[in-house]
């Protein structure tokens, strides 16, 4: 089994939450909906910027929107690494 070396976030790709905001938009909701329903405003900013959030946050968002994680996030390979 290969071990992934600890690298700065983004080196091995990153997690995009664009699907989350697409779902909110399709449902006529916005970031304020997340804030009004228990997702801290700093966390909403992290989600919007595709920054690190905990699995607990992902679980809370999934419960709130009644979705599975694959519906709100996706892995994006680091483009710089693939160009080398």
mmCIF file of the N, C-alpha and C atoms, coordinates in Angstrom:
data_MODEL
# 
_entry.id   MODEL 
# 
loop_
_atom_site.group_PDB 
_atom_site.id 
_atom_site.type_symbol 
_atom_site.label_atom_id 
_atom_site.label_alt_id 
_atom_site.label_comp_id 
_atom_site.label_asym_id 
_atom_site.label_entity_id 
_atom_site.label_seq_id 
_atom_site.pdbx_PDB_ins_code 
_atom_site.Cartn_x 
_atom_site.Cartn_y 
_atom_site.Cartn_z 
_atom_site.occupancy 
_atom_site.B_iso_or_equiv 
_atom_site.pdbx_formal_charge 
_atom_site.auth_seq_id 
_atom_site.auth_comp_id 
_atom_site.auth_asym_id 
_atom_site.auth_atom_id 
_atom_site.pdbx_PDB_model_num 
ATOM 1   N N  . UNK A 1 1  ? 0.843   -1.182 0.000   1.00 0.00 ? 1  UNK A N  1 
ATOM 2   C CA . UNK A 1 1  ? 0.000   0.000  0.000   1.00 0.00 ? 1  UNK A CA 1 
ATOM 3   C C  . UNK A 1 1  ? 0.887   1.243  0.000   1.00 0.00 ? 1  UNK A C  1 
ATOM 4   N N  . UNK A 1 2  ? 0.591   2.202  -0.854  1.00 0.00 ? 2  UNK A N  1 
ATOM 5   C CA . UNK A 1 2  ? 1.375   3.425  -0.935  1.00 0.00 ? 2  UNK A CA 1 
ATOM 6   C C  . UNK A 1 2  ? 0.967   4.397  0.145   1.00 0.00 ? 2  UNK A C  1 
ATOM 7   N N  . UNK A 1 3  ? 1.962   4.989  0.757   1.00 0.00 ? 3  UNK A N  1 
ATOM 8   C CA . UNK A 1 3  ? 1.720   6.017  1.756   1.00 0.00 ? 3  UNK A CA 1 
ATOM 9   C C  . UNK A 1 3  ? 1.807   7.374  1.060   1.00 0.00 ? 3  UNK A C  1 
ATOM 10  N N  . UNK A 1 4  ? 0.872   8.257  1.331   1.00 0.00 ? 4  UNK A N  1 
ATOM 11  C CA . UNK A 1 4  ? 0.892   9.599  0.754   1.00 0.00 ? 4  UNK A CA 1 
ATOM 12  C C  . UNK A 1 4  ? 1.755   10.472 1.651   1.00 0.00 ? 4  UNK A C  1 
ATOM 13  N N  . UNK A 1 5  ? 2.803   11.054 1.072   1.00 0.00 ? 5  UNK A N  1 
ATOM 14  C CA . UNK A 1 5  ? 3.655   11.962 1.827   1.00 0.00 ? 5  UNK A CA 1 
ATOM 15  C C  . UNK A 1 5  ? 2.868   13.194 2.225   1.00 0.00 ? 5  UNK A C  1 
ATOM 16  N N  . UNK A 1 6  ? 3.156   13.706 3.418   1.00 0.00 ? 6  UNK A N  1 
ATOM 17  C CA . UNK A 1 6  ? 2.495   14.911 3.899   1.00 0.00 ? 6  UNK A CA 1 
ATOM 18  C C  . UNK A 1 6  ? 3.033   16.106 3.120   1.00 0.00 ? 6  UNK A C  1 
ATOM 19  N N  . UNK A 1 7  ? 2.198   16.717 2.340   1.00 0.00 ? 7  UNK A N  1 
ATOM 20  C CA . UNK A 1 7  ? 2.554   17.874 1.517   1.00 0.00 ? 7  UNK A CA 1 
ATOM 21  C C  . UNK A 1 7  ? 1.596   19.016 1.857   1.00 0.00 ? 7  UNK A C  1 
ATOM 22  N N  . UNK A 1 8  ? 1.937   20.230 1.479   1.00 0.00 ? 8  UNK A N  1 
ATOM 23  C CA . UNK A 1 8  ? 1.006   21.345 1.701   1.00 0.00 ? 8  UNK A CA 1 
ATOM 24  C C  . UNK A 1 8  ? -0.323  21.086 0.982   1.00 0.00 ? 8  UNK A C  1 
ATOM 25  N N  . UNK A 1 9  ? -1.414  21.575 1.563   1.00 0.00 ? 9  UNK A N  1 
ATOM 26  C CA . UNK A 1 9  ? -2.732  21.383 0.961   1.00 0.00 ? 9  UNK A CA 1 
ATOM 27  C C  . UNK A 1 9  ? -2.725  21.918 -0.461  1.00 0.00 ? 9  UNK A C  1 
ATOM 28  N N  . UNK A 1 10 ? -3.223  21.119 -1.375  1.00 0.00 ? 10 UNK A N  1 
ATOM 29  C CA . UNK A 1 10 ? -3.302  21.489 -2.774  1.00 0.00 ? 10 UNK A CA 1 
ATOM 30  C C  . UNK A 1 10 ? -2.241  20.817 -3.621  1.00 0.00 ? 10 UNK A C  1 
ATOM 31  N N  . UNK A 1 11 ? -1.155  20.367 -3.006  1.00 0.00 ? 11 UNK A N  1 
ATOM 32  C CA . UNK A 1 11 ? -0.086  19.716 -3.754  1.00 0.00 ? 11 UNK A CA 1 
ATOM 33  C C  . UNK A 1 11 ? -0.588  18.448 -4.430  1.00 0.00 ? 11 UNK A C  1 
ATOM 34  N N  . UNK A 1 12 ? -1.357  17.664 -3.718  1.00 0.00 ? 12 UNK A N  1 
ATOM 35  C CA . UNK A 1 12 ? -1.908  16.417 -4.251  1.00 0.00 ? 12 UNK A CA 1 
ATOM 36  C C  . UNK A 1 12 ? -3.326  16.595 -4.786  1.00 0.00 ? 12 UNK A C  1 
ATOM 37  N N  . UNK A 1 13 ? -3.723  17.830 -5.008  1.00 0.00 ? 13 UNK A N  1 
ATOM 38  C CA . UNK A 1 13 ? -5.084  18.129 -5.422  1.00 0.00 ? 13 UNK A CA 1 
ATOM 39  C C  . UNK A 1 13 ? -5.848  18.742 -4.265  1.00 0.00 ? 13 UNK A C  1 
ATOM 40  N N  . UNK A 1 14 ? -7.100  19.022 -4.485  1.00 0.00 ? 14 UNK A N  1 
ATOM 41  C CA . UNK A 1 14 ? -7.906  19.618 -3.424  1.00 0.00 ? 14 UNK A CA 1 
ATOM 42  C C  . UNK A 1 14 ? -9.353  19.173 -3.557  1.00 0.00 ? 14 UNK A C  1 
ATOM 43  N N  . UNK A 1 15 ? -10.117 19.447 -2.531  1.00 0.00 ? 15 UNK A N  1 
ATOM 44  C CA . UNK A 1 15 ? -11.545 19.132 -2.522  1.00 0.00 ? 15 UNK A CA 1 
ATOM 45  C C  . UNK A 1 15 ? -12.316 20.396 -2.895  1.00 0.00 ? 15 UNK A C  1 
ATOM 46  N N  . UNK A 1 16 ? -13.149 20.280 -3.905  1.00 0.00 ? 16 UNK A N  1 
ATOM 47  C CA . UNK A 1 16 ? -13.985 21.391 -4.351  1.00 0.00 ? 16 UNK A CA 1 
ATOM 48  C C  . UNK A 1 16 ? -15.394 21.212 -3.803  1.00 0.00 ? 16 UNK A C  1 
ATOM 49  N N  . UNK A 1 17 ? -15.944 22.314 -3.290  1.00 0.00 ? 17 UNK A N  1 
ATOM 50  C CA . UNK A 1 17 ? -17.320 22.312 -2.792  1.00 0.00 ? 17 UNK A CA 1 
ATOM 51  C C  . UNK A 1 17 ? -18.264 23.026 -3.759  1.00 0.00 ? 17 UNK A C  1 
ATOM 52  N N  . UNK A 1 18 ? -17.861 23.153 -5.019  1.00 0.00 ? 18 UNK A N  1 
ATOM 53  C CA . UNK A 1 18 ? -18.713 23.819 -6.009  1.00 0.00 ? 18 UNK A CA 1 
ATOM 54  C C  . UNK A 1 18 ? -20.065 23.118 -6.149  1.00 0.00 ? 18 UNK A C  1 
ATOM 55  N N  . UNK A 1 19 ? -20.077 21.797 -6.020  1.00 0.00 ? 19 UNK A N  1 
ATOM 56  C CA . UNK A 1 19 ? -21.349 21.058 -6.112  1.00 0.00 ? 19 UNK A CA 1 
ATOM 57  C C  . UNK A 1 19 ? -22.309 21.481 -5.005  1.00 0.00 ? 19 UNK A C  1 
ATOM 58  N N  . UNK A 1 20 ? -21.772 21.776 -3.826  1.00 0.00 ? 20 UNK A N  1 
ATOM 59  C CA . UNK A 1 20 ? -22.610 22.236 -2.714  1.00 0.00 ? 20 UNK A CA 1 
ATOM 60  C C  . UNK A 1 20 ? -23.346 23.507 -3.103  1.00 0.00 ? 20 UNK A C  1 
ATOM 61  N N  . UNK A 1 21 ? -22.613 24.455 -3.669  1.00 0.00 ? 21 UNK A N  1 
ATOM 62  C CA . UNK A 1 21 ? -23.231 25.736 -4.003  1.00 0.00 ? 21 UNK A CA 1 
ATOM 63  C C  . UNK A 1 21 ? -24.160 25.626 -5.211  1.00 0.00 ? 21 UNK A C  1 
ATOM 64  N N  . UNK A 1 22 ? -23.910 24.656 -6.078  1.00 0.00 ? 22 UNK A N  1 
ATOM 65  C CA . UNK A 1 22 ? -24.850 24.372 -7.170  1.00 0.00 ? 22 UNK A CA 1 
ATOM 66  C C  . UNK A 1 22 ? -26.178 23.860 -6.602  1.00 0.00 ? 22 UNK A C  1 
ATOM 67  N N  . UNK A 1 23 ? -26.098 22.960 -5.613  1.00 0.00 ? 23 UNK A N  1 
ATOM 68  C CA . UNK A 1 23 ? -27.319 22.427 -4.979  1.00 0.00 ? 23 UNK A CA 1 
ATOM 69  C C  . UNK A 1 23 ? -28.086 23.546 -4.295  1.00 0.00 ? 23 UNK A C  1 
ATOM 70  N N  . UNK A 1 24 ? -27.364 24.390 -3.552  1.00 0.00 ? 24 UNK A N  1 
ATOM 71  C CA . UNK A 1 24 ? -28.043 25.510 -2.880  1.00 0.00 ? 24 UNK A CA 1 
ATOM 72  C C  . UNK A 1 24 ? -28.755 26.381 -3.902  1.00 0.00 ? 24 UNK A C  1 
ATOM 73  N N  . UNK A 1 25 ? -28.078 26.698 -4.991  1.00 0.00 ? 25 UNK A N  1 
ATOM 74  C CA . UNK A 1 25 ? -28.656 27.549 -6.030  1.00 0.00 ? 25 UNK A CA 1 
ATOM 75  C C  . UNK A 1 25 ? -29.905 26.905 -6.643  1.00 0.00 ? 25 UNK A C  1 
ATOM 76  N N  . UNK A 1 26 ? -29.834 25.617 -6.955  1.00 0.00 ? 26 UNK A N  1 
ATOM 77  C CA . UNK A 1 26 ? -30.981 24.916 -7.545  1.00 0.00 ? 26 UNK A CA 1 
ATOM 78  C C  . UNK A 1 26 ? -32.176 24.888 -6.602  1.00 0.00 ? 26 UNK A C  1 
ATOM 79  N N  . UNK A 1 27 ? -31.899 24.913 -5.297  1.00 0.00 ? 27 UNK A N  1 
ATOM 80  C CA . UNK A 1 27 ? -32.983 24.888 -4.310  1.00 0.00 ? 27 UNK A CA 1 
ATOM 81  C C  . UNK A 1 27 ? -33.431 26.288 -3.902  1.00 0.00 ? 27 UNK A C  1 
ATOM 82  N N  . UNK A 1 28 ? -32.845 27.295 -4.514  1.00 0.00 ? 28 UNK A N  1 
ATOM 83  C CA . UNK A 1 28 ? -33.208 28.674 -4.181  1.00 0.00 ? 28 UNK A CA 1 
ATOM 84  C C  . UNK A 1 28 ? -32.663 29.111 -2.834  1.00 0.00 ? 28 UNK A C  1 
ATOM 85  N N  . UNK A 1 29 ? -31.571 28.498 -2.418  1.00 0.00 ? 29 UNK A N  1 
ATOM 86  C CA . UNK A 1 29 ? -30.955 28.805 -1.129  1.00 0.00 ? 29 UNK A CA 1 
ATOM 87  C C  . UNK A 1 29 ? -29.615 29.492 -1.368  1.00 0.00 ? 29 UNK A C  1 
ATOM 88  N N  . UNK A 1 30 ? -29.018 30.011 -0.284  1.00 0.00 ? 30 UNK A N  1 
ATOM 89  C CA . UNK A 1 30 ? -27.721 30.664 -0.399  1.00 0.00 ? 30 UNK A CA 1 
ATOM 90  C C  . UNK A 1 30 ? -26.873 30.386 0.835   1.00 0.00 ? 30 UNK A C  1 
ATOM 91  N N  . UNK A 1 31 ? -25.724 31.047 0.910   1.00 0.00 ? 31 UNK A N  1 
ATOM 92  C CA . UNK A 1 31 ? -24.813 30.848 2.041   1.00 0.00 ? 31 UNK A CA 1 
ATOM 93  C C  . UNK A 1 31 ? -25.476 31.203 3.368   1.00 0.00 ? 31 UNK A C  1 
ATOM 94  N N  . UNK A 1 32 ? -26.343 32.188 3.343   1.00 0.00 ? 32 UNK A N  1 
ATOM 95  C CA . UNK A 1 32 ? -27.025 32.594 4.575   1.00 0.00 ? 32 UNK A CA 1 
ATOM 96  C C  . UNK A 1 32 ? -27.875 31.448 5.124   1.00 0.00 ? 32 UNK A C  1 
ATOM 97  N N  . UNK A 1 33 ? -28.429 30.630 4.259   1.00 0.00 ? 33 UNK A N  1 
ATOM 98  C CA . UNK A 1 33 ? -29.199 29.463 4.698   1.00 0.00 ? 33 UNK A CA 1 
ATOM 99  C C  . UNK A 1 33 ? -28.324 28.547 5.552   1.00 0.00 ? 33 UNK A C  1 
ATOM 100 N N  . UNK A 1 34 ? -27.082 28.329 5.098   1.00 0.00 ? 34 UNK A N  1 
ATOM 101 C CA . UNK A 1 34 ? -26.169 27.492 5.877   1.00 0.00 ? 34 UNK A CA 1 
ATOM 102 C C  . UNK A 1 34 ? -25.910 28.124 7.244   1.00 0.00 ? 34 UNK A C  1 
ATOM 103 N N  . UNK A 1 35 ? -25.629 29.427 7.255   1.00 0.00 ? 35 UNK A N  1 
ATOM 104 C CA . UNK A 1 35 ? -25.368 30.142 8.512   1.00 0.00 ? 35 UNK A CA 1 
ATOM 105 C C  . UNK A 1 35 ? -26.580 30.082 9.451   1.00 0.00 ? 35 UNK A C  1 
ATOM 106 N N  . UNK A 1 36 ? -27.764 30.251 8.884   1.00 0.00 ? 36 UNK A N  1 
ATOM 107 C CA . UNK A 1 36 ? -28.990 30.252 9.697   1.00 0.00 ? 36 UNK A CA 1 
ATOM 108 C C  . UNK A 1 36 ? -29.322 28.876 10.264  1.00 0.00 ? 36 UNK A C  1 
ATOM 109 N N  . UNK A 1 37 ? -28.671 27.847 9.717   1.00 0.00 ? 37 UNK A N  1 
ATOM 110 C CA . UNK A 1 37 ? -28.980 26.486 10.143  1.00 0.00 ? 37 UNK A CA 1 
ATOM 111 C C  . UNK A 1 37 ? -27.788 25.776 10.774  1.00 0.00 ? 37 UNK A C  1 
ATOM 112 N N  . UNK A 1 38 ? -26.945 26.542 11.459  1.00 0.00 ? 38 UNK A N  1 
ATOM 113 C CA . UNK A 1 38 ? -25.927 25.953 12.308  1.00 0.00 ? 38 UNK A CA 1 
ATOM 114 C C  . UNK A 1 38 ? -24.538 25.809 11.733  1.00 0.00 ? 38 UNK A C  1 
ATOM 115 N N  . UNK A 1 39 ? -24.313 26.235 10.498  1.00 0.00 ? 39 UNK A N  1 
ATOM 116 C CA . UNK A 1 39 ? -22.967 26.175 9.934   1.00 0.00 ? 39 UNK A CA 1 
ATOM 117 C C  . UNK A 1 39 ? -22.325 27.545 10.193  1.00 0.00 ? 39 UNK A C  1 
ATOM 118 N N  . UNK A 1 40 ? -21.240 27.555 10.963  1.00 0.00 ? 40 UNK A N  1 
ATOM 119 C CA . UNK A 1 40 ? -20.597 28.803 11.379  1.00 0.00 ? 40 UNK A CA 1 
ATOM 120 C C  . UNK A 1 40 ? -20.177 29.618 10.160  1.00 0.00 ? 40 UNK A C  1 
ATOM 121 N N  . UNK A 1 41 ? -20.263 30.931 10.276  1.00 0.00 ? 41 UNK A N  1 
ATOM 122 C CA . UNK A 1 41 ? -19.937 31.806 9.144   1.00 0.00 ? 41 UNK A CA 1 
ATOM 123 C C  . UNK A 1 41 ? -18.504 31.609 8.654   1.00 0.00 ? 41 UNK A C  1 
ATOM 124 N N  . UNK A 1 42 ? -17.543 31.374 9.557   1.00 0.00 ? 42 UNK A N  1 
ATOM 125 C CA . UNK A 1 42 ? -16.160 31.108 9.128   1.00 0.00 ? 42 UNK A CA 1 
ATOM 126 C C  . UNK A 1 42 ? -16.082 29.824 8.309   1.00 0.00 ? 42 UNK A C  1 
ATOM 127 N N  . UNK A 1 43 ? -16.888 28.843 8.678   1.00 0.00 ? 43 UNK A N  1 
ATOM 128 C CA . UNK A 1 43 ? -16.911 27.578 7.954   1.00 0.00 ? 43 UNK A CA 1 
ATOM 129 C C  . UNK A 1 43 ? -17.512 27.761 6.572   1.00 0.00 ? 43 UNK A C  1 
ATOM 130 N N  . UNK A 1 44 ? -18.527 28.572 6.457   1.00 0.00 ? 44 UNK A N  1 
ATOM 131 C CA . UNK A 1 44 ? -19.136 28.846 5.151   1.00 0.00 ? 44 UNK A CA 1 
ATOM 132 C C  . UNK A 1 44 ? -18.107 29.494 4.228   1.00 0.00 ? 44 UNK A C  1 
ATOM 133 N N  . UNK A 1 45 ? -17.303 30.393 4.765   1.00 0.00 ? 45 UNK A N  1 
ATOM 134 C CA . UNK A 1 45 ? -16.239 31.020 3.967   1.00 0.00 ? 45 UNK A CA 1 
ATOM 135 C C  . UNK A 1 45 ? -15.238 29.962 3.511   1.00 0.00 ? 45 UNK A C  1 
ATOM 136 N N  . UNK A 1 46 ? -14.863 29.039 4.406   1.00 0.00 ? 46 UNK A N  1 
ATOM 137 C CA . UNK A 1 46 ? -13.942 27.964 4.035   1.00 0.00 ? 46 UNK A CA 1 
ATOM 138 C C  . UNK A 1 46 ? -14.530 27.101 2.923   1.00 0.00 ? 46 UNK A C  1 
ATOM 139 N N  . UNK A 1 47 ? -15.800 26.772 3.022   1.00 0.00 ? 47 UNK A N  1 
ATOM 140 C CA . UNK A 1 47 ? -16.452 25.981 1.982   1.00 0.00 ? 47 UNK A CA 1 
ATOM 141 C C  . UNK A 1 47 ? -16.431 26.727 0.648   1.00 0.00 ? 47 UNK A C  1 
ATOM 142 N N  . UNK A 1 48 ? -16.732 28.000 0.685   1.00 0.00 ? 48 UNK A N  1 
ATOM 143 C CA . UNK A 1 48 ? -16.770 28.808 -0.536  1.00 0.00 ? 48 UNK A CA 1 
ATOM 144 C C  . UNK A 1 48 ? -15.393 28.927 -1.185  1.00 0.00 ? 48 UNK A C  1 
ATOM 145 N N  . UNK A 1 49 ? -14.335 28.851 -0.357  1.00 0.00 ? 49 UNK A N  1 
ATOM 146 C CA . UNK A 1 49 ? -12.967 28.981 -0.862  1.00 0.00 ? 49 UNK A CA 1 
ATOM 147 C C  . UNK A 1 49 ? -12.277 27.633 -1.049  1.00 0.00 ? 49 UNK A C  1 
ATOM 148 N N  . UNK A 1 50 ? -13.038 26.546 -0.947  1.00 0.00 ? 50 UNK A N  1 
ATOM 149 C CA . UNK A 1 50 ? -12.499 25.192 -1.093  1.00 0.00 ? 50 UNK A CA 1 
ATOM 150 C C  . UNK A 1 50 ? -11.334 24.926 -0.139  1.00 0.00 ? 50 UNK A C  1 
ATOM 151 N N  . UNK A 1 51 ? -11.464 25.410 1.084   1.00 0.00 ? 51 UNK A N  1 
ATOM 152 C CA . UNK A 1 51 ? -10.451 25.192 2.104   1.00 0.00 ? 51 UNK A CA 1 
ATOM 153 C C  . UNK A 1 51 ? -10.809 23.969 2.942   1.00 0.00 ? 51 UNK A C  1 
ATOM 154 N N  . UNK A 1 52 ? -9.866  23.568 3.794   1.00 0.00 ? 52 UNK A N  1 
ATOM 155 C CA . UNK A 1 52 ? -10.082 22.405 4.651   1.00 0.00 ? 52 UNK A CA 1 
ATOM 156 C C  . UNK A 1 52 ? -11.229 22.620 5.629   1.00 0.00 ? 52 UNK A C  1 
ATOM 157 N N  . UNK A 1 53 ? -12.098 21.633 5.721   1.00 0.00 ? 53 UNK A N  1 
ATOM 158 C CA . UNK A 1 53 ? -13.127 21.578 6.752   1.00 0.00 ? 53 UNK A CA 1 
ATOM 159 C C  . UNK A 1 53 ? -13.126 20.156 7.308   1.00 0.00 ? 53 UNK A C  1 
ATOM 160 N N  . UNK A 1 54 ? -13.692 19.993 8.483   1.00 0.00 ? 54 UNK A N  1 
ATOM 161 C CA . UNK A 1 54 ? -13.693 18.679 9.115   1.00 0.00 ? 54 UNK A CA 1 
ATOM 162 C C  . UNK A 1 54 ? -14.776 17.772 8.530   1.00 0.00 ? 54 UNK A C  1 
ATOM 163 N N  . UNK A 1 55 ? -14.612 16.498 8.794   1.00 0.00 ? 55 UNK A N  1 
ATOM 164 C CA . UNK A 1 55 ? -15.644 15.531 8.389   1.00 0.00 ? 55 UNK A CA 1 
ATOM 165 C C  . UNK A 1 55 ? -16.954 15.830 9.099   1.00 0.00 ? 55 UNK A C  1 
ATOM 166 N N  . UNK A 1 56 ? -16.861 16.365 10.307  1.00 0.00 ? 56 UNK A N  1 
ATOM 167 C CA . UNK A 1 56 ? -18.075 16.730 11.045  1.00 0.00 ? 56 UNK A CA 1 
ATOM 168 C C  . UNK A 1 56 ? -18.861 17.802 10.295  1.00 0.00 ? 56 UNK A C  1 
ATOM 169 N N  . UNK A 1 57 ? -18.164 18.769 9.730   1.00 0.00 ? 57 UNK A N  1 
ATOM 170 C CA . UNK A 1 57 ? -18.823 19.821 8.942   1.00 0.00 ? 57 UNK A CA 1 
ATOM 171 C C  . UNK A 1 57 ? -19.514 19.202 7.729   1.00 0.00 ? 57 UNK A C  1 
ATOM 172 N N  . UNK A 1 58 ? -18.804 18.324 7.046   1.00 0.00 ? 58 UNK A N  1 
ATOM 173 C CA . UNK A 1 58 ? -19.383 17.668 5.872   1.00 0.00 ? 58 UNK A CA 1 
ATOM 174 C C  . UNK A 1 58 ? -20.630 16.887 6.269   1.00 0.00 ? 58 UNK A C  1 
ATOM 175 N N  . UNK A 1 59 ? -20.553 16.166 7.386   1.00 0.00 ? 59 UNK A N  1 
ATOM 176 C CA . UNK A 1 59 ? -21.713 15.406 7.870   1.00 0.00 ? 59 UNK A CA 1 
ATOM 177 C C  . UNK A 1 59 ? -22.876 16.334 8.209   1.00 0.00 ? 59 UNK A C  1 
ATOM 178 N N  . UNK A 1 60 ? -22.590 17.454 8.843   1.00 0.00 ? 60 UNK A N  1 
ATOM 179 C CA . UNK A 1 60 ? -23.654 18.408 9.202   1.00 0.00 ? 60 UNK A CA 1 
ATOM 180 C C  . UNK A 1 60 ? -24.326 18.984 7.955   1.00 0.00 ? 60 UNK A C  1 
ATOM 181 N N  . UNK A 1 61 ? -23.534 19.319 6.947   1.00 0.00 ? 61 UNK A N  1 
ATOM 182 C CA . UNK A 1 61 ? -24.100 19.853 5.698   1.00 0.00 ? 61 UNK A CA 1 
ATOM 183 C C  . UNK A 1 61 ? -24.935 18.782 5.008   1.00 0.00 ? 61 UNK A C  1 
ATOM 184 N N  . UNK A 1 62 ? -24.434 17.554 4.997   1.00 0.00 ? 62 UNK A N  1 
ATOM 185 C CA . UNK A 1 62 ? -25.188 16.457 4.375   1.00 0.00 ? 62 UNK A CA 1 
ATOM 186 C C  . UNK A 1 62 ? -26.532 16.243 5.068   1.00 0.00 ? 62 UNK A C  1 
ATOM 187 N N  . UNK A 1 63 ? -26.511 16.274 6.394   1.00 0.00 ? 63 UNK A N  1 
ATOM 188 C CA . UNK A 1 63 ? -27.764 16.103 7.141   1.00 0.00 ? 63 UNK A CA 1 
ATOM 189 C C  . UNK A 1 63 ? -28.725 17.259 6.852   1.00 0.00 ? 63 UNK A C  1 
ATOM 190 N N  . UNK A 1 64 ? -28.201 18.472 6.868   1.00 0.00 ? 64 UNK A N  1 
ATOM 191 C CA . UNK A 1 64 ? -29.021 19.659 6.628   1.00 0.00 ? 64 UNK A CA 1 
ATOM 192 C C  . UNK A 1 64 ? -29.697 19.613 5.261   1.00 0.00 ? 64 UNK A C  1 
ATOM 193 N N  . UNK A 1 65 ? -28.959 19.187 4.233   1.00 0.00 ? 65 UNK A N  1 
ATOM 194 C CA . UNK A 1 65 ? -29.491 19.195 2.868   1.00 0.00 ? 65 UNK A CA 1 
ATOM 195 C C  . UNK A 1 65 ? -30.014 17.838 2.410   1.00 0.00 ? 65 UNK A C  1 
ATOM 196 N N  . UNK A 1 66 ? -29.906 16.826 3.283   1.00 0.00 ? 66 UNK A N  1 
ATOM 197 C CA . UNK A 1 66 ? -30.334 15.465 2.966   1.00 0.00 ? 66 UNK A CA 1 
ATOM 198 C C  . UNK A 1 66 ? -29.665 14.969 1.680   1.00 0.00 ? 66 UNK A C  1 
ATOM 199 N N  . UNK A 1 67 ? -28.319 14.996 1.701   1.00 0.00 ? 67 UNK A N  1 
ATOM 200 C CA . UNK A 1 67 ? -27.520 14.561 0.559   1.00 0.00 ? 67 UNK A CA 1 
ATOM 201 C C  . UNK A 1 67 ? -26.380 13.669 1.049   1.00 0.00 ? 67 UNK A C  1 
ATOM 202 N N  . UNK A 1 68 ? -25.703 13.036 0.110   1.00 0.00 ? 68 UNK A N  1 
ATOM 203 C CA . UNK A 1 68 ? -24.496 12.266 0.389   1.00 0.00 ? 68 UNK A CA 1 
ATOM 204 C C  . UNK A 1 68 ? -23.279 13.140 0.065   1.00 0.00 ? 68 UNK A C  1 
ATOM 205 N N  . UNK A 1 69 ? -22.118 12.860 0.697   1.00 0.00 ? 69 UNK A N  1 
ATOM 206 C CA . UNK A 1 69 ? -20.929 13.686 0.444   1.00 0.00 ? 69 UNK A CA 1 
ATOM 207 C C  . UNK A 1 69 ? -20.582 13.836 -1.032  1.00 0.00 ? 69 UNK A C  1 
ATOM 208 N N  . UNK A 1 70 ? -20.727 12.768 -1.810  1.00 0.00 ? 70 UNK A N  1 
ATOM 209 C CA . UNK A 1 70 ? -20.369 12.854 -3.232  1.00 0.00 ? 70 UNK A CA 1 
ATOM 210 C C  . UNK A 1 70 ? -21.234 13.863 -3.987  1.00 0.00 ? 70 UNK A C  1 
ATOM 211 N N  . UNK A 1 71 ? -22.356 14.256 -3.391  1.00 0.00 ? 71 UNK A N  1 
ATOM 212 C CA . UNK A 1 71 ? -23.226 15.228 -4.037  1.00 0.00 ? 71 UNK A CA 1 
ATOM 213 C C  . UNK A 1 71 ? -22.792 16.669 -3.778  1.00 0.00 ? 71 UNK A C  1 
ATOM 214 N N  . UNK A 1 72 ? -21.912 16.875 -2.782  1.00 0.00 ? 72 UNK A N  1 
ATOM 215 C CA . UNK A 1 72 ? -21.522 18.241 -2.432  1.00 0.00 ? 72 UNK A CA 1 
ATOM 216 C C  . UNK A 1 72 ? -20.030 18.525 -2.587  1.00 0.00 ? 72 UNK A C  1 
ATOM 217 N N  . UNK A 1 73 ? -19.231 17.483 -2.861  1.00 0.00 ? 73 UNK A N  1 
ATOM 218 C CA . UNK A 1 73 ? -17.798 17.714 -3.004  1.00 0.00 ? 73 UNK A CA 1 
ATOM 219 C C  . UNK A 1 73 ? -17.204 16.804 -4.060  1.00 0.00 ? 73 UNK A C  1 
ATOM 220 N N  . UNK A 1 74 ? -16.049 17.201 -4.572  1.00 0.00 ? 74 UNK A N  1 
ATOM 221 C CA . UNK A 1 74 ? -15.321 16.348 -5.506  1.00 0.00 ? 74 UNK A CA 1 
ATOM 222 C C  . UNK A 1 74 ? -13.834 16.640 -5.396  1.00 0.00 ? 74 UNK A C  1 
ATOM 223 N N  . UNK A 1 75 ? -13.044 15.627 -5.708  1.00 0.00 ? 75 UNK A N  1 
ATOM 224 C CA . UNK A 1 75 ? -11.587 15.740 -5.703  1.00 0.00 ? 75 UNK A CA 1 
ATOM 225 C C  . UNK A 1 75 ? -11.121 16.314 -7.035  1.00 0.00 ? 75 UNK A C  1 
ATOM 226 N N  . UNK A 1 76 ? -10.295 17.354 -6.972  1.00 0.00 ? 76 UNK A N  1 
ATOM 227 C CA . UNK A 1 76 ? -9.727  17.977 -8.162  1.00 0.00 ? 76 UNK A CA 1 
ATOM 228 C C  . UNK A 1 76 ? -8.211  17.778 -8.103  1.00 0.00 ? 76 UNK A C  1 
ATOM 229 N N  . UNK A 1 77 ? -7.647  17.030 -9.055  1.00 0.00 ? 77 UNK A N  1 
ATOM 230 C CA . UNK A 1 77 ? -6.175  16.848 -9.053  1.00 0.00 ? 77 UNK A CA 1 
ATOM 231 C C  . UNK A 1 77 ? -5.472  18.188 -9.251  1.00 0.00 ? 77 UNK A C  1 
ATOM 232 N N  . UNK A 1 78 ? -4.302  18.301 -8.657  1.00 0.00 ? 78 UNK A N  1 
ATOM 233 C CA . UNK A 1 78 ? -3.515  19.524 -8.815  1.00 0.00 ? 78 UNK A CA 1 
ATOM 234 C C  . UNK A 1 78 ? -3.018  19.608 -10.254 1.00 0.00 ? 78 UNK A C  1 
ATOM 235 N N  . UNK A 1 79 ? -3.386  20.650 -10.961 1.00 0.00 ? 79 UNK A N  1 
ATOM 236 C CA . UNK A 1 79 ? -3.038  20.789 -12.371 1.00 0.00 ? 79 UNK A CA 1 
ATOM 237 C C  . UNK A 1 79 ? -1.530  20.980 -12.577 1.00 0.00 ? 79 UNK A C  1 
ATOM 238 N N  . UNK A 1 80 ? -0.859  21.678 -11.656 1.00 0.00 ? 80 UNK A N  1 
ATOM 239 C CA . UNK A 1 80 ? 0.593   21.892 -11.804 1.00 0.00 ? 80 UNK A CA 1 
ATOM 240 C C  . UNK A 1 80 ? 1.323   20.562 -11.791 1.00 0.00 ? 80 UNK A C  1 
ATOM 241 N N  . UNK A 1 81 ? 0.877   19.641 -10.949 1.00 0.00 ? 81 UNK A N  1 
ATOM 242 C CA . UNK A 1 81 ? 1.539   18.354 -10.843 1.00 0.00 ? 81 UNK A CA 1 
ATOM 243 C C  . UNK A 1 81 ? 1.340   17.538 -12.131 1.00 0.00 ? 81 UNK A C  1 
ATOM 244 N N  . UNK A 1 82 ? 0.155   17.626 -12.722 1.00 0.00 ? 82 UNK A N  1 
ATOM 245 C CA . UNK A 1 82 ? -0.130  16.844 -13.920 1.00 0.00 ? 82 UNK A CA 1 
ATOM 246 C C  . UNK A 1 82 ? 0.588   17.405 -15.147 1.00 0.00 ? 82 UNK A C  1 
ATOM 247 N N  . UNK A 1 83 ? 1.016   18.666 -15.096 1.00 0.00 ? 83 UNK A N  1 
ATOM 248 C CA . UNK A 1 83 ? 1.720   19.267 -16.227 1.00 0.00 ? 83 UNK A CA 1 
ATOM 249 C C  . UNK A 1 83 ? 3.203   18.921 -16.237 1.00 0.00 ? 83 UNK A C  1 
ATOM 250 N N  . UNK A 1 84 ? 3.746   18.432 -15.127 1.00 0.00 ? 84 UNK A N  1 
ATOM 251 C CA . UNK A 1 84 ? 5.180   18.107 -15.046 1.00 0.00 ? 84 UNK A CA 1 
ATOM 252 C C  . UNK A 1 84 ? 5.511   16.843 -15.770 1.00 0.00 ? 84 UNK A C  1 
# 
